[in-house]
Structure formats: C-alpha cells, structure tokens
Amino acid sequence: MDRRQFLIAGATLAAASPFAGAARAQGVTARVGYIPIVGTAPFFVANGEGWLKQGGIETAITVFESGPNMIQALASGTIDIYVAGVAPLAVARSRGVDIRVVASTAVGENVVVTAPSLTKFFTDGVAPAAAFKAFRAANGKPARLATQPPGSVPDTVLEYWLWEVAKVDKADVAIVPMGIDATQQAILAGAVDGGTVREPALTILQTRNPQIKLVAGGEEVFPGQPGTVVAVSGAFATKNPDAVQAVVNGLVKAAALIKTDPDKAAPHVAAALGKGIVDPALIRKALVSPASRFEIDPRKIIEPARAMQAYQVKLGSLDKEAPFDGLFETQYYERAVKAGG
C-alpha cells in the first residue's frame, strides 16, 4: 500500500468510528453550568466514565439554582454548555443569546408533592381541587407551594397542573418561588405545604418523611413534559463541532448505562449531586424512580416545548412566543445513534 492509499484507508476508518469527530476535539475545555437534579445524570455519567475525556474534552463545572439564572452566564459568555431546563432557551435565543439544544437528557421530571400539613387532605377519592379547598377552609389561608422562579419548567408545569388539569381555585393556593435546595428544605421543615420537586429530592424527602406524598406524576402535571437538556453556545459549537459531537455520543452511551447498570452509574451522579453528603444508594434509587425518565433524542421534546412556551404566554411569564428557528440542532444525536453512540 503506497502512502496515498494508506491515507485514504486511514480517513475511511476514521469516518467509520463513532468517535471520529470526538478524536479530533483534543484539548478543548468546556465550561459547564448545571442544576443539581437527577435529570442531569447522563452528562455526569458520560463525564465520570471518561467518555468526554476520550473525546478530548476537559470540563470546568459550575452549579446553578435554576435555568433562568444560568441564562445570564450564557449571555455573558462565562459558560459554554448548559445542562438544565429547556423552557428559558427559546426566549434567550430571541433576545440574542446564541444557544443551541443538542440533546435532551430527561423528560417528565417535575412532580408535585405535599408536605404533611397538606397530605392529610389528599385522601383516596378526593380530587386535588377539593383537597386544596378543604385545606384553606381548615387553616384560613391558602396552601403554600414552593417551586422555581417564573419562566422555569417547574413553575410552568405546576401552574399547568393546578389551573388546567386539577382546576384548583386560585384563591386556594399561593405559589412561592425559591431555589431547588430551598424548596427541599422548606418542604421538609413544613415551611411550605408542598411544591414541585425532581429527583433526587423526591427520594430524599420521602426517605426522611414518609408523610410527604407524591400527588401528581410528571406526565400528569404536563403531558409530554420536556425537561433537562444539553445546550451549547453558538460560539462553542462553531469553534468545536467535534467536541459537541463527543458530548452527545457520551450522552447516548450514558443513558444506556443508566438503564442497564444503575449501580455503576450511581456513583458518578452521587459525586456531582451529593458532594459526598448523599448516599450513593439513595442516588441509585432515584435513578430508577418513576420520576426519572432519561431521553436523549431532542426531536421528541420539540413539540412539547412549543406547547410549554404557549402556556407561558397564557400565564404572562412571556410576552409572546419566541421562534424555535435554529434552537434545536438534532444532527449530533442522529450521528451518534447512527454510529452506535
């Protein structure tokens, strides 16, 4: 084989490799922002298993309390990769933030729970609207429900469930916006009467107090509920397309590992979310919870995300619907699946 034939053969082999693009992404440092929920698990499994490093990616990771808070970091160029809820992204893009969703990580994450003060009104055969009404009659005040800031996925789906699904009287509920950790602590302390949580908070809450009750699952609170996504800044994607491909390749492999071997996946997620405080066994339980549904295909959340945005306009948290043009870039996922992850 002469030199020209050797080079052609080498190029053909490289193109056939699922990490062909990733192999060229040497020396890329990705600044990653995330919110501390189990929906981000595929990213941390991919990172923990070394698949991102194999693709030439080093990560500098920062935790945020909500997606909307992360938008400012994106806009200022201080993070390259966003791992959080999809809801704020179309609006951010419409305001000039060049951000592109390259993968989903989880769907149906947000569920509604009641603290003991409200749980006792959610008895068998009693509709949620009647339970909230009974709480107000007994306490002389509306039930306080904690969730993340207006415009976030948790806030939007809570309001959808309350007003559109359960048909609760608005006089019977007061919505209290706060951060993820604060929501968990407030429910545990009885400072609020319930709220929206995601894993691992659901497992933590119910482990510590079995009187905390799951009253509405993810699909019930918002049909097709889109959730956590991986999005990249336009500048990072343009400069490092092979690195983006390596991330998505890793996500596909990670979702498969979580499904087939949650025991192996759990320590990676615990290291990211638990910071040595949360037992990996609890994280493992959260990974297989009914509130944990891992889905990497971004095509599956485009229409539910449109529906969510339309509802945000109805709520008044958005002035108008933002265009989705250019927001979702599905080619990375399609290549990853074609190449075997």
Wavefront OBJ file of the C-alpha trace (Angstrom):
o trace
v 0.000 0.000 0.000
v 1.534 3.357 -1.045
v 1.302 6.496 1.097
v -1.758 7.849 -0.755
v -3.662 4.552 -0.314
v -2.661 4.467 3.361
v -4.019 7.970 3.953
v -7.285 7.154 2.159
v -7.701 3.975 4.208
v -6.979 5.867 7.416
v -9.534 8.527 6.567
v -12.134 5.861 5.812
v -11.537 4.148 9.155
v -11.744 7.468 10.998
v -15.031 8.321 9.347
v -16.454 4.942 10.339
v -15.564 5.367 14.009
v -18.361 6.626 16.293
v -15.802 8.880 17.968
v -14.201 10.031 14.742
v -15.204 13.632 15.350
v -14.532 13.341 19.066
v -10.977 12.164 18.444
v -10.205 15.454 16.712
v -11.536 17.529 19.624
v -8.234 17.434 21.500
v -7.545 19.954 24.250
v -10.996 21.551 24.456
v -12.054 22.928 27.831
v -15.815 23.193 28.160
v -17.255 25.441 30.866
v -20.418 23.695 32.012
v -23.323 25.045 34.052
v -25.870 22.675 35.566
v -28.661 22.460 38.114
v -28.384 19.732 40.780
v -31.052 17.260 39.724
v -31.015 13.645 38.578
v -32.165 14.748 35.128
v -28.561 15.811 34.506
v -27.346 12.265 35.227
v -26.441 11.294 31.632
v -23.969 14.155 31.451
v -22.230 13.191 34.691
v -22.187 9.510 33.819
v -20.578 10.341 30.468
v -18.048 12.538 32.236
v -17.420 10.068 35.049
v -16.920 7.123 32.707
v -14.234 9.109 30.894
v -16.092 9.301 27.600
v -15.810 13.092 27.396
v -12.094 12.965 28.115
v -11.722 10.314 25.427
v -13.252 12.876 23.099
v -10.617 15.411 24.107
v -12.873 17.398 26.438
v -11.929 18.716 29.853
v -14.783 20.141 31.918
v -14.954 23.112 34.289
v -18.284 22.716 36.071
v -20.408 25.261 37.983
v -23.677 24.605 39.803
v -26.665 26.970 39.451
v -30.013 27.097 41.254
v -32.200 27.317 38.135
v -32.159 27.542 34.352
v -33.141 31.228 34.224
v -30.175 32.073 36.480
v -27.892 30.261 34.042
v -29.083 32.322 31.071
v -27.132 35.329 32.341
v -23.969 33.241 32.392
v -24.662 32.130 28.826
v -25.325 35.687 27.708
v -22.073 36.920 29.255
v -20.076 34.082 27.713
v -18.973 32.597 31.029
v -20.325 29.104 30.289
v -20.235 27.073 27.074
v -22.600 24.213 27.928
v -25.965 24.487 29.668
v -27.444 21.424 31.399
v -30.849 22.486 32.710
v -34.484 23.008 31.756
v -35.478 23.793 28.189
v -38.093 26.437 28.997
v -35.901 29.584 29.128
v -33.894 28.860 25.989
v -36.177 29.973 23.164
v -36.689 33.298 24.924
v -32.951 33.669 25.473
v -32.331 32.976 21.797
v -34.982 35.513 20.766
v -33.092 38.092 22.844
v -29.842 37.494 21.023
v -28.252 34.701 23.063
v -26.926 32.205 20.518
v -27.787 28.924 22.207
v -28.497 25.557 20.575
v -30.137 22.490 22.111
v -28.186 19.427 21.011
v -29.736 16.775 23.263
v -32.425 16.100 25.791
v -31.411 14.242 28.938
v -34.685 13.625 30.791
v -38.436 14.124 30.473
v -41.344 14.114 32.917
v -39.081 15.075 35.810
v -41.188 17.541 37.764
v -43.730 16.047 40.140
v -45.966 17.596 42.780
v -45.638 16.582 46.426
v -47.495 17.562 49.568
v -45.985 18.183 52.999
v -47.748 16.552 55.974
v -49.831 19.688 56.543
v -51.467 19.206 53.130
v -51.102 15.430 52.728
v -53.918 14.734 55.185
v -56.376 16.450 52.826
v -55.292 14.307 49.845
v -57.224 11.196 50.760
v -58.493 8.469 48.434
v -61.356 9.639 46.249
v -60.803 13.341 46.980
v -59.979 15.444 43.920
v -56.985 17.815 44.236
v -59.207 20.898 43.885
v -61.347 19.681 46.779
v -58.253 18.905 48.860
v -56.887 22.427 48.415
v -60.278 23.921 49.212
v -60.531 21.819 52.387
v -57.039 22.917 53.442
v -57.982 26.588 53.094
v -61.240 26.079 54.986
v -59.419 24.352 57.843
v -56.458 26.750 58.031
v -57.962 30.055 56.968
v -55.254 30.579 54.381
v -54.207 29.120 51.017
v -51.757 26.248 50.743
v -48.215 27.444 50.032
v -46.487 25.571 47.199
v -42.773 26.054 46.510
v -41.311 25.987 43.027
v -38.543 27.612 40.990
v -38.735 31.126 39.503
v -41.393 32.195 36.963
v -40.393 31.115 33.455
v -38.735 27.919 34.685
v -40.013 24.451 33.798
v -41.036 23.643 37.421
v -43.105 26.821 37.749
v -44.770 26.385 34.367
v -45.777 22.756 34.884
v -47.015 23.408 38.429
v -49.306 26.152 37.198
v -50.482 23.998 34.299
v -51.400 21.198 36.672
v -53.114 23.489 39.163
v -55.180 25.580 36.771
v -55.630 23.395 33.668
v -55.590 19.807 34.944
v -56.783 19.903 38.563
v -58.889 23.062 38.105
v -57.879 24.389 41.518
v -59.383 27.668 42.694
v -56.617 30.290 42.604
v -57.733 31.536 45.999
v -56.769 28.174 47.498
v -53.060 28.226 46.531
v -50.117 30.601 46.971
v -47.070 29.863 44.789
v -43.721 30.617 46.447
v -40.676 30.855 44.143
v -37.362 29.666 45.587
v -34.279 27.671 44.662
v -34.069 23.900 44.378
v -32.322 23.293 47.699
v -34.525 25.810 49.464
v -37.645 24.060 48.136
v -36.478 20.727 49.501
v -35.635 22.204 52.897
v -38.878 24.178 53.096
v -40.977 21.074 52.422
v -39.033 19.068 54.999
v -39.317 21.821 57.593
v -43.012 22.377 56.968
v -42.358 25.998 55.949
v -44.482 25.312 52.860
v -47.295 22.844 52.291
v -45.894 21.223 49.157
v -44.355 22.021 45.816
v -42.670 20.735 42.698
v -39.587 18.576 43.084
v -37.388 16.440 40.891
v -35.113 13.585 41.741
v -33.133 13.176 43.933
v -35.279 15.500 46.062
v -38.320 13.209 45.773
v -36.420 10.192 47.097
v -34.671 12.238 49.801
v -37.944 13.789 51.010
v -39.885 10.550 51.134
v -36.995 8.721 52.806
v -36.801 11.333 55.554
v -40.542 11.739 55.978
v -42.926 9.134 54.542
v -45.828 11.541 55.126
v -44.586 13.586 52.165
v -46.828 12.357 49.379
v -46.453 12.264 45.599
v -49.818 13.567 44.347
v -49.120 14.184 40.635
v -46.562 12.473 38.380
v -44.590 14.056 35.567
v -46.889 13.100 32.713
v -49.932 14.193 34.702
v -48.654 17.661 35.505
v -47.815 18.393 31.848
v -48.328 15.869 29.022
v -45.017 15.114 27.296
v -43.301 17.320 29.872
v -39.943 18.379 28.415
v -37.230 18.797 30.987
v -33.477 18.883 31.196
v -31.476 19.432 28.023
v -27.883 19.914 26.980
v -27.429 23.126 25.043
v -24.249 24.750 23.773
v -23.384 28.322 22.972
v -23.212 29.163 19.294
v -19.603 30.259 19.643
v -18.584 26.947 21.240
v -20.488 24.887 18.657
v -18.973 26.788 15.751
v -15.431 26.510 17.078
v -15.703 22.955 18.459
v -18.245 20.874 16.497
v -16.294 17.677 17.183
v -16.416 18.345 20.907
v -20.178 18.807 20.732
v -20.450 15.504 18.881
v -18.343 13.818 21.556
v -20.671 15.135 24.275
v -23.773 13.799 22.534
v -22.079 10.468 21.807
v -21.320 10.215 25.510
v -24.889 11.071 26.489
v -26.293 8.265 24.339
v -23.926 5.756 25.940
v -24.656 7.121 29.412
v -28.432 6.764 29.078
v -27.939 3.145 28.060
v -25.662 2.513 31.052
v -28.144 4.062 33.497
v -30.836 1.754 32.158
v -28.775 -1.438 32.143
v -26.472 -0.880 35.124
v -27.708 1.823 37.532
v -25.309 0.514 40.195
v -22.369 1.518 38.002
v -23.910 4.855 37.046
v -24.953 5.941 40.540
v -21.513 6.872 41.975
v -20.872 9.321 39.131
v -24.204 11.036 39.751
v -23.724 10.997 43.524
v -20.330 12.668 43.147
v -21.899 15.507 41.165
v -25.138 15.952 43.084
v -24.387 14.630 46.541
v -20.949 16.197 47.089
v -20.209 13.313 49.437
v -23.305 14.041 51.518
v -25.978 11.984 49.759
v -25.610 8.205 49.959
v -24.936 6.700 46.506
v -27.570 4.061 47.360
v -30.141 6.834 47.574
v -28.996 8.220 44.218
v -29.247 4.734 42.756
v -32.843 4.560 43.985
v -33.541 7.977 42.441
v -32.153 6.818 39.072
v -34.826 4.110 38.818
v -37.618 6.226 40.333
v -40.885 6.734 38.404
v -39.863 10.402 38.261
v -36.662 9.565 36.337
v -37.126 9.068 32.597
v -33.934 9.511 30.599
v -34.371 10.517 26.968
v -31.535 11.865 24.804
v -33.385 12.368 21.493
v -34.031 16.137 21.210
v -36.614 15.588 18.463
v -39.045 14.141 20.997
v -39.289 17.344 23.030
v -39.639 19.975 20.306
v -43.435 19.968 20.137
v -43.948 19.631 23.930
v -41.524 22.551 24.356
v -43.631 24.626 21.941
v -46.737 23.753 23.951
v -44.996 24.748 27.156
v -43.955 28.085 25.688
v -47.506 28.755 24.510
v -48.694 28.153 28.055
v -46.074 30.555 29.415
v -47.593 33.230 27.187
v -51.006 32.414 28.618
v -49.597 32.722 32.142
v -47.968 36.040 31.332
v -44.451 34.870 32.155
v -43.724 35.505 28.444
v -44.998 38.434 26.401
v -45.163 36.391 23.219
v -43.976 33.098 21.795
v -40.352 33.103 20.711
v -39.395 31.425 17.438
v -37.799 27.997 17.649
v -35.867 28.509 14.407
v -32.318 27.291 14.936
v -32.853 26.407 18.604
v -32.747 22.625 18.169
v -29.847 21.037 16.316
v -30.671 17.354 16.019
v -27.872 16.280 13.701
v -25.486 15.460 16.563
v -27.938 12.984 18.064
v -28.711 11.483 14.670
v -24.994 10.934 14.012
v -24.445 9.478 17.472
v -27.236 6.923 17.023
v -26.109 6.039 13.515
v -22.569 5.482 14.785
v -23.712 3.444 17.773
v -23.400 6.132 20.458
l 1 2 3 4 5 6 7 8 9 10 11 12 13 14 15 16 17 18 19 20 21 22 23 24 25 26 27 28 29 30 31 32 33 34 35 36 37 38 39 40 41 42 43 44 45 46 47 48 49 50 51 52 53 54 55 56 57 58 59 60 61 62 63 64 65 66 67 68 69 70 71 72 73 74 75 76 77 78 79 80 81 82 83 84 85 86 87 88 89 90 91 92 93 94 95 96 97 98 99 100 101 102 103 104 105 106 107 108 109 110 111 112 113 114 115 116 117 118 119 120 121 122 123 124 125 126 127 128 129 130 131 132 133 134 135 136 137 138 139 140 141 142 143 144 145 146 147 148 149 150 151 152 153 154 155 156 157 158 159 160 161 162 163 164 165 166 167 168 169 170 171 172 173 174 175 176 177 178 179 180 181 182 183 184 185 186 187 188 189 190 191 192 193 194 195 196 197 198 199 200 201 202 203 204 205 206 207 208 209 210 211 212 213 214 215 216 217 218 219 220 221 222 223 224 225 226 227 228 229 230 231 232 233 234 235 236 237 238 239 240 241 242 243 244 245 246 247 248 249 250 251 252 253 254 255 256 257 258 259 260 261 262 263 264 265 266 267 268 269 270 271 272 273 274 275 276 277 278 279 280 281 282 283 284 285 286 287 288 289 290 291 292 293 294 295 296 297 298 299 300 301 302 303 304 305 306 307 308 309 310 311 312 313 314 315 316 317 318 319 320 321 322 323 324 325 326 327 328 329 330 331 332 333 334 335 336 337 338 339 340 341
